[in-house]
Amino acid sequence: MATARQIADMTDEELLASARSVISPLPSVEPRAGFAAMVALTARDRRGSAFSAWLRWALGGLAVAGAAALVAVIASPGPRHRADELMFAQRLELYEDMSVMQNQEALEDLDVVEVLHKLQPEGQP
């Protein structure tokens, strides 16, 4: 058995000769005469019309497009996600309105506190 170094130093002819010594040679005649010609004739006969080829490609394309659309529908988030976003936005708006109201009430309270010391009691206790 040759080492890797010996194989690397061998020429192509030497490698081919060593391979031929290990592998038995094939018979010099074709096993079945006319086999290649029969394969070509059978392939020609099995060939359908141009319309059937077009129809096969069109239906295949529709099937692939349908599968891609199905994957897109399944993978896309449903309307529930959109409804959650809308509800969240409405709540934010409500909280903003409440904070504006609270700020207005606080400002009104400050106005009352400013004039509180200026009030004079009216009436009798």
CORHU-V886250 format. One record per residue. RES is the residue in one letter. PSI is psi in degrees with one decimal (999 if undefined). Layout:
res=RES psi=PSI
res=RES psi=PSI
This chain:
res=M psi=135.7
res=A psi=146.2
res=T psi=170.3
res=A psi=-35.5
res=R psi=-40.3
res=Q psi=-38.4
res=I psi=-38.8
res=A psi=-29.7
res=D psi=-11.2
res=M psi=150.6
res=T psi=171.0
res=D psi=-39.7
res=E psi=-40.0
res=E psi=-40.5
res=L psi=-42.1
res=L psi=-39.9
res=A psi=-39.9
res=S psi=-33.5
res=A psi=-38.5
res=R psi=-26.7
res=S psi=-24.8
res=V psi=-39.1
res=I psi=135.2
res=S psi=143.1
res=P psi=152.0
res=L psi=156.0
res=P psi=150.2
res=S psi=-6.4
res=V psi=154.9
res=E psi=131.8
res=P psi=-40.4
res=R psi=110.3
res=A psi=133.3
res=G psi=10.3
res=F psi=-46.1
res=A psi=-39.3
res=A psi=-38.5
res=M psi=-37.2
res=V psi=-43.8
res=A psi=-41.7
res=L psi=-40.8
res=T psi=-39.3
res=A psi=-38.8
res=R psi=-40.7
res=D psi=-32.8
res=R psi=-14.0
res=R psi=128.2
res=G psi=-172.3
res=S psi=167.0
res=A psi=-34.2
res=F psi=-40.9
res=S psi=-36.0
res=A psi=-43.4
res=W psi=-43.1
res=L psi=-41.3
res=R psi=-43.9
res=W psi=-39.3
res=A psi=-46.0
res=L psi=-36.3
res=G psi=-41.4
res=G psi=-40.7
res=L psi=-39.0
res=A psi=-42.0
res=V psi=-41.9
res=A psi=-39.7
res=G psi=-41.3
res=A psi=-40.1
res=A psi=-39.8
res=A psi=-39.7
res=L psi=-42.5
res=V psi=-40.3
res=A psi=-39.7
res=V psi=-41.8
res=I psi=-39.2
res=A psi=-23.3
res=S psi=146.9
res=P psi=144.5
res=G psi=180.0
res=P psi=-17.8
res=R psi=-39.0
res=H psi=-41.5
res=R psi=-39.9
res=A psi=-38.3
res=D psi=-41.3
res=E psi=-41.5
res=L psi=-43.0
res=M psi=-40.3
res=F psi=-41.8
res=A psi=-39.9
res=Q psi=-38.8
res=R psi=-40.3
res=L psi=-43.1
res=E psi=-39.9
res=L psi=-44.0
res=Y psi=-36.7
res=E psi=-42.9
res=D psi=-41.2
res=M psi=-39.1
res=S psi=-35.8
res=V psi=-43.0
res=M psi=-43.0
res=Q psi=-38.9
res=N psi=-40.5
res=Q psi=-42.7
res=E psi=-38.2
res=A psi=-40.3
res=L psi=-39.5
res=E psi=-40.9
res=D psi=-38.6
res=L psi=-37.6
res=D psi=-39.6
res=V psi=-41.9
res=V psi=-35.0
res=E psi=-39.0
res=V psi=-0.3
res=L psi=-41.1
res=H psi=-14.5
res=K psi=-8.2
res=L psi=141.2
res=Q psi=136.0
res=P psi=136.8
res=E psi=141.0
res=G psi=173.9
res=Q psi=144.3
res=P psi=999
